[in-house]
Amino acid sequence: MVTRREFVKLCLSTVIATGFSELLEDLSTISEASYREIPVLLYHRIGYTNGYLTITPEKFAADMQILTDYGYHTIPLSLFEKFLIDGNVELPERPMLITFDDGYADNYEYAFPILQKQQMTAVFYIIAGLLGQQDRVSAEHIRAMAGGGMQFGSHTMTHRALGELPESEIRDELQTSKNILENVLSSDIRTIAYPRGSYNQETLRIAKELGYVGGLTTRNGKCTRQADHFVLNRIPLFSYDQDILAVIARRGRGEPA
């Protein structure tokens, strides 16, 4: 005959075992994406101008081929956002996001066709106040690029350092640029790249209020789901870089450029 104490112990053991089994089952269903890191590359210019921010089309094309051969897959911004928000998303092996800051016209002339040839995508962060000006992309350019699978975000109106501006000017930089780009593209602008990597707590608060879901810095490192979605790392590429895989490994660990 089972005593009252033995019966209680048996019940507790069953509950604990069942609960632990269910916990393991729940954990097993969580996507591996929750624990992955995504490198976000940062480019500025692709062309033949002088300067450390300019990479030649030949070098860019060669690097994109290396990334493809190594097994990297560029992902759309929507998938990257979903990864950040809940992590329970199916990602390709070696996912990557490619970004461009400043909206130079050479992005359309050189980078866009190279990316298309490799069946890769990128996100272009546009200074809305310079749209259509000399050496910058035009509204027609970015609409054509969007039609080719490219995506866009805000790089503010005037490229001023947001961390040094009063609240009213931060709001204007973020809101007006968002409105202009959304009108041109007829689609939502949901992320911002901070000019010069400058931001403060007011910047982050206002960005959230205006409907942005993420902000990218110029700080070295990869992106993880655990990171603050408004202070995301990137991996900058410069003209003097040689081995792109080594650069991703080094700067992806947060090491200096």
Contacts in CASP RR format, 6 or more apart in sequence:
PFRMAT RR
TARGET T0000
AUTHOR 0000-0000-0000
METHOD contacts of the structure
MODEL  1
MVTRREFVKLCLSTVIATGFSELLEDLSTISEASYREIPVLLYHRIGYTN
GYLTITPEKFAADMQILTDYGYHTIPLSLFEKFLIDGNVELPERPMLITF
DDGYADNYEYAFPILQKQQMTAVFYIIAGLLGQQDRVSAEHIRAMAGGGM
QFGSHTMTHRALGELPESEIRDELQTSKNILENVLSSDIRTIAYPRGSYN
QETLRIAKELGYVGGLTTRNGKCTRQADHFVLNRIPLFSYDQDILAVIAR
RGRGEPA
2 10 0 8 1.000
30 88 0 8 1.000
31 87 0 8 1.000
31 88 0 8 1.000
31 89 0 8 1.000
31 90 0 8 1.000
31 91 0 8 1.000
33 83 0 8 1.000
33 87 0 8 1.000
33 88 0 8 1.000
33 89 0 8 1.000
33 90 0 8 1.000
33 91 0 8 1.000
33 225 0 8 1.000
34 87 0 8 1.000
34 88 0 8 1.000
34 225 0 8 1.000
35 225 0 8 1.000
36 83 0 8 1.000
36 91 0 8 1.000
36 95 0 8 1.000
36 224 0 8 1.000
36 225 0 8 1.000
37 222 0 8 1.000
37 223 0 8 1.000
37 224 0 8 1.000
38 75 0 8 1.000
38 80 0 8 1.000
38 83 0 8 1.000
38 91 0 8 1.000
38 95 0 8 1.000
38 96 0 8 1.000
38 97 0 8 1.000
38 222 0 8 1.000
38 223 0 8 1.000
38 224 0 8 1.000
39 96 0 8 1.000
39 97 0 8 1.000
39 221 0 8 1.000
39 222 0 8 1.000
39 223 0 8 1.000
39 235 0 8 1.000
39 248 0 8 1.000
39 252 0 8 1.000
40 96 0 8 1.000
40 97 0 8 1.000
40 98 0 8 1.000
40 99 0 8 1.000
40 216 0 8 1.000
40 222 0 8 1.000
40 223 0 8 1.000
40 232 0 8 1.000
40 233 0 8 1.000
40 234 0 8 1.000
40 235 0 8 1.000
41 96 0 8 1.000
41 97 0 8 1.000
41 98 0 8 1.000
41 99 0 8 1.000
41 234 0 8 1.000
41 235 0 8 1.000
41 236 0 8 1.000
41 237 0 8 1.000
41 248 0 8 1.000
42 99 0 8 1.000
42 100 0 8 1.000
42 101 0 8 1.000
42 216 0 8 1.000
42 218 0 8 1.000
42 234 0 8 1.000
42 235 0 8 1.000
42 236 0 8 1.000
42 237 0 8 1.000
43 55 0 8 1.000
43 60 0 8 1.000
43 98 0 8 1.000
43 99 0 8 1.000
43 100 0 8 1.000
43 101 0 8 1.000
43 111 0 8 1.000
43 237 0 8 1.000
44 53 0 8 1.000
44 54 0 8 1.000
44 100 0 8 1.000
44 101 0 8 1.000
44 102 0 8 1.000
44 104 0 8 1.000
45 53 0 8 1.000
45 54 0 8 1.000
45 55 0 8 1.000
45 102 0 8 1.000
45 104 0 8 1.000
45 106 0 8 1.000
45 107 0 8 1.000
46 54 0 8 1.000
46 55 0 8 1.000
46 56 0 8 1.000
46 57 0 8 1.000
46 60 0 8 1.000
46 106 0 8 1.000
46 107 0 8 1.000
46 110 0 8 1.000
46 111 0 8 1.000
46 114 0 8 1.000
47 54 0 8 1.000
47 55 0 8 1.000
47 56 0 8 1.000
47 57 0 8 1.000
47 106 0 8 1.000
47 109 0 8 1.000
47 110 0 8 1.000
48 54 0 8 1.000
48 56 0 8 1.000
48 57 0 8 1.000
49 106 0 8 1.000
51 239 0 8 1.000
52 238 0 8 1.000
52 239 0 8 1.000
52 240 0 8 1.000
53 238 0 8 1.000
53 239 0 8 1.000
54 239 0 8 1.000
55 63 0 8 1.000
55 237 0 8 1.000
55 238 0 8 1.000
55 239 0 8 1.000
56 239 0 8 1.000
57 110 0 8 1.000
57 111 0 8 1.000
57 114 0 8 1.000
60 110 0 8 1.000
60 111 0 8 1.000
60 114 0 8 1.000
61 114 0 8 1.000
61 117 0 8 1.000
63 237 0 8 1.000
63 244 0 8 1.000
64 114 0 8 1.000
64 115 0 8 1.000
64 118 0 8 1.000
64 120 0 8 1.000
65 118 0 8 1.000
66 244 0 8 1.000
66 245 0 8 1.000
67 96 0 8 1.000
67 120 0 8 1.000
67 244 0 8 1.000
68 118 0 8 1.000
68 120 0 8 1.000
70 94 0 8 1.000
70 245 0 8 1.000
71 93 0 8 1.000
71 94 0 8 1.000
72 94 0 8 1.000
72 95 0 8 1.000
72 96 0 8 1.000
73 92 0 8 1.000
73 93 0 8 1.000
73 94 0 8 1.000
73 95 0 8 1.000
73 96 0 8 1.000
74 95 0 8 1.000
74 96 0 8 1.000
74 97 0 8 1.000
74 98 0 8 1.000
74 120 0 8 1.000
74 121 0 8 1.000
74 122 0 8 1.000
75 91 0 8 1.000
75 92 0 8 1.000
75 95 0 8 1.000
75 96 0 8 1.000
75 97 0 8 1.000
75 121 0 8 1.000
76 121 0 8 1.000
76 151 0 8 1.000
77 97 0 8 1.000
77 123 0 8 1.000
77 151 0 8 1.000
77 190 0 8 1.000
77 191 0 8 1.000
79 89 0 8 1.000
79 91 0 8 1.000
79 95 0 8 1.000
80 95 0 8 1.000
80 97 0 8 1.000
80 223 0 8 1.000
81 190 0 8 1.000
81 191 0 8 1.000
81 213 0 8 1.000
81 214 0 8 1.000
82 89 0 8 1.000
83 89 0 8 1.000
83 91 0 8 1.000
83 95 0 8 1.000
83 225 0 8 1.000
84 213 0 8 1.000
84 214 0 8 1.000
84 223 0 8 1.000
84 225 0 8 1.000
84 227 0 8 1.000
84 229 0 8 1.000
84 232 0 8 1.000
85 213 0 8 1.000
85 229 0 8 1.000
87 225 0 8 1.000
97 123 0 8 1.000
97 223 0 8 1.000
98 115 0 8 1.000
98 120 0 8 1.000
98 121 0 8 1.000
98 122 0 8 1.000
98 123 0 8 1.000
99 122 0 8 1.000
99 123 0 8 1.000
99 124 0 8 1.000
99 125 0 8 1.000
99 193 0 8 1.000
99 216 0 8 1.000
99 234 0 8 1.000
100 107 0 8 1.000
100 111 0 8 1.000
100 122 0 8 1.000
100 123 0 8 1.000
100 124 0 8 1.000
100 125 0 8 1.000
101 125 0 8 1.000
101 155 0 8 1.000
101 193 0 8 1.000
101 195 0 8 1.000
102 125 0 8 1.000
102 127 0 8 1.000
102 136 0 8 1.000
102 155 0 8 1.000
102 159 0 8 1.000
103 124 0 8 1.000
103 125 0 8 1.000
103 126 0 8 1.000
103 127 0 8 1.000
103 130 0 8 1.000
103 136 0 8 1.000
103 137 0 8 1.000
103 155 0 8 1.000
104 135 0 8 1.000
104 136 0 8 1.000
104 137 0 8 1.000
105 135 0 8 1.000
105 136 0 8 1.000
105 137 0 8 1.000
105 138 0 8 1.000
105 141 0 8 1.000
106 135 0 8 1.000
107 124 0 8 1.000
107 137 0 8 1.000
108 137 0 8 1.000
108 141 0 8 1.000
108 142 0 8 1.000
108 144 0 8 1.000
108 145 0 8 1.000
111 122 0 8 1.000
112 145 0 8 1.000
112 148 0 8 1.000
112 150 0 8 1.000
115 121 0 8 1.000
115 122 0 8 1.000
115 150 0 8 1.000
116 148 0 8 1.000
121 149 0 8 1.000
121 150 0 8 1.000
121 151 0 8 1.000
122 150 0 8 1.000
122 151 0 8 1.000
123 150 0 8 1.000
123 151 0 8 1.000
123 152 0 8 1.000
123 153 0 8 1.000
123 191 0 8 1.000
124 137 0 8 1.000
124 142 0 8 1.000
124 145 0 8 1.000
124 150 0 8 1.000
124 151 0 8 1.000
124 152 0 8 1.000
124 153 0 8 1.000
125 152 0 8 1.000
125 153 0 8 1.000
125 154 0 8 1.000
125 155 0 8 1.000
125 192 0 8 1.000
125 193 0 8 1.000
125 216 0 8 1.000
126 137 0 8 1.000
126 142 0 8 1.000
126 152 0 8 1.000
126 153 0 8 1.000
126 154 0 8 1.000
126 155 0 8 1.000
126 177 0 8 1.000
126 181 0 8 1.000
127 136 0 8 1.000
127 155 0 8 1.000
127 156 0 8 1.000
127 157 0 8 1.000
127 158 0 8 1.000
127 159 0 8 1.000
127 177 0 8 1.000
127 195 0 8 1.000
128 154 0 8 1.000
128 155 0 8 1.000
128 156 0 8 1.000
128 157 0 8 1.000
128 176 0 8 1.000
128 177 0 8 1.000
128 180 0 8 1.000
128 181 0 8 1.000
129 157 0 8 1.000
129 158 0 8 1.000
129 177 0 8 1.000
129 180 0 8 1.000
130 136 0 8 1.000
130 159 0 8 1.000
131 137 0 8 1.000
131 138 0 8 1.000
131 139 0 8 1.000
131 142 0 8 1.000
131 180 0 8 1.000
131 184 0 8 1.000
132 138 0 8 1.000
132 139 0 8 1.000
132 141 0 8 1.000
137 145 0 8 1.000
139 184 0 8 1.000
142 150 0 8 1.000
142 152 0 8 1.000
142 181 0 8 1.000
142 184 0 8 1.000
142 185 0 8 1.000
143 184 0 8 1.000
143 185 0 8 1.000
145 152 0 8 1.000
146 152 0 8 1.000
146 185 0 8 1.000
146 187 0 8 1.000
152 181 0 8 1.000
152 185 0 8 1.000
152 189 0 8 1.000
153 181 0 8 1.000
153 189 0 8 1.000
153 190 0 8 1.000
153 191 0 8 1.000
153 192 0 8 1.000
153 193 0 8 1.000
154 174 0 8 1.000
154 177 0 8 1.000
154 178 0 8 1.000
154 181 0 8 1.000
154 189 0 8 1.000
154 191 0 8 1.000
154 192 0 8 1.000
154 193 0 8 1.000
154 212 0 8 1.000
155 177 0 8 1.000
155 192 0 8 1.000
155 193 0 8 1.000
155 195 0 8 1.000
156 162 0 8 1.000
156 173 0 8 1.000
156 174 0 8 1.000
156 177 0 8 1.000
156 192 0 8 1.000
156 195 0 8 1.000
157 172 0 8 1.000
157 173 0 8 1.000
157 176 0 8 1.000
157 177 0 8 1.000
157 180 0 8 1.000
158 173 0 8 1.000
159 195 0 8 1.000
159 196 0 8 1.000
160 169 0 8 1.000
160 173 0 8 1.000
160 195 0 8 1.000
161 195 0 8 1.000
161 196 0 8 1.000
161 197 0 8 1.000
161 198 0 8 1.000
162 170 0 8 1.000
162 173 0 8 1.000
162 174 0 8 1.000
162 194 0 8 1.000
162 195 0 8 1.000
162 198 0 8 1.000
162 199 0 8 1.000
162 200 0 8 1.000
162 203 0 8 1.000
163 170 0 8 1.000
163 198 0 8 1.000
163 199 0 8 1.000
163 200 0 8 1.000
163 202 0 8 1.000
163 203 0 8 1.000
164 198 0 8 1.000
165 173 0 8 1.000
167 202 0 8 1.000
167 206 0 8 1.000
170 202 0 8 1.000
170 203 0 8 1.000
170 206 0 8 1.000
171 206 0 8 1.000
171 210 0 8 1.000
174 192 0 8 1.000
174 203 0 8 1.000
174 206 0 8 1.000
174 207 0 8 1.000
174 210 0 8 1.000
174 212 0 8 1.000
175 210 0 8 1.000
177 189 0 8 1.000
178 189 0 8 1.000
178 210 0 8 1.000
178 212 0 8 1.000
181 189 0 8 1.000
182 188 0 8 1.000
182 189 0 8 1.000
189 212 0 8 1.000
190 211 0 8 1.000
190 212 0 8 1.000
190 213 0 8 1.000
190 214 0 8 1.000
191 212 0 8 1.000
191 213 0 8 1.000
191 214 0 8 1.000
191 215 0 8 1.000
191 216 0 8 1.000
192 207 0 8 1.000
192 212 0 8 1.000
192 214 0 8 1.000
192 215 0 8 1.000
192 216 0 8 1.000
193 215 0 8 1.000
193 216 0 8 1.000
194 203 0 8 1.000
194 215 0 8 1.000
194 216 0 8 1.000
194 217 0 8 1.000
194 218 0 8 1.000
196 218 0 8 1.000
197 217 0 8 1.000
197 218 0 8 1.000
197 219 0 8 1.000
199 217 0 8 1.000
199 231 0 8 1.000
204 230 0 8 1.000
204 231 0 8 1.000
207 214 0 8 1.000
207 215 0 8 1.000
207 230 0 8 1.000
208 230 0 8 1.000
212 230 0 8 1.000
213 229 0 8 1.000
214 229 0 8 1.000
214 230 0 8 1.000
214 232 0 8 1.000
215 229 0 8 1.000
215 230 0 8 1.000
215 231 0 8 1.000
215 232 0 8 1.000
216 232 0 8 1.000
216 234 0 8 1.000
217 231 0 8 1.000
217 232 0 8 1.000
217 233 0 8 1.000
217 234 0 8 1.000
218 234 0 8 1.000
218 236 0 8 1.000
219 231 0 8 1.000
219 233 0 8 1.000
219 234 0 8 1.000
219 254 0 8 1.000
220 233 0 8 1.000
220 234 0 8 1.000
220 235 0 8 1.000
220 236 0 8 1.000
220 251 0 8 1.000
220 252 0 8 1.000
220 253 0 8 1.000
220 254 0 8 1.000
220 255 0 8 1.000
220 256 0 8 1.000
220 257 0 8 1.000
221 233 0 8 1.000
221 234 0 8 1.000
221 235 0 8 1.000
221 251 0 8 1.000
221 252 0 8 1.000
221 253 0 8 1.000
221 254 0 8 1.000
222 233 0 8 1.000
222 235 0 8 1.000
222 252 0 8 1.000
223 232 0 8 1.000
223 233 0 8 1.000
227 233 0 8 1.000
233 252 0 8 1.000
233 254 0 8 1.000
235 247 0 8 1.000
235 248 0 8 1.000
235 251 0 8 1.000
235 252 0 8 1.000
236 251 0 8 1.000
236 257 0 8 1.000
237 244 0 8 1.000
237 247 0 8 1.000
238 257 0 8 1.000
241 247 0 8 1.000
251 257 0 8 1.000
END
